[in-house]
Amino acid sequence: MHVNMNNGLPLEQHPASWIELSEQALRRNIHYLKRRIGKRARFCSVIKGNAYGHGTMQFIDIAERAGVDFFAVFDAYEAEQALQARRDTSDIMVMGMMDHSAVTWAVEKGISFYVFDADRMETAIRSAKACGRPARIHLELET
């Protein structure tokens, strides 16, 4: 432990808080939730912001072992990290901003994303045609 002096008082240099994740507790909680939502519903784990400080790579490994096969991230950068960490059977969805230039990349990689206006829909359609793959989209509708 490193100690600094501030007006003659020692100040300990260590984190004020930390996160511990129990794989057993996570597995138990995920199984409970999956039983509650039913077999036809999909369970998606939101892992934006470096899996809320747990570490994207580490969390995906633990979560997949616990039965999670769908992950949501904020942007294309986080989606790329999740792609590197996940099993091929797990899906990824970008919940937040994604530049139009990243849409073709997302379609090629099978990453789902939100369509929130006609321009994004046209970009998704063009990208899907260019890639020869369907665009995996979620429609954001204001009613």
Number of C-alpha atoms within 10 A of each C-alpha: 5 8 11 11 9 8 7 7 9 11 12 12 10 9 6 6 5 7 8 6 10 10 14 11 11 16 18 12 13 18 14 11 12 16 11 10 11 10 9 7 10 12 17 14 18 17 21 21 14 17 20 12 12 16 13 21 16 12 22 25 14 17 19 17 13 18 15 21 20 19 25 23 26 19 19 22 13 19 24 16 14 26 19 11 16 21 13 9 8 16 18 25 25 24 19 14 12 17 10 13 10 14 23 21 15 24 24 17 15 17 22 20 28 19 18 14 11 9 11 16 16 12 17 24 18 15 23 19 14 12 14 11 14 14 25 16 18 14 11 11 8 5 3
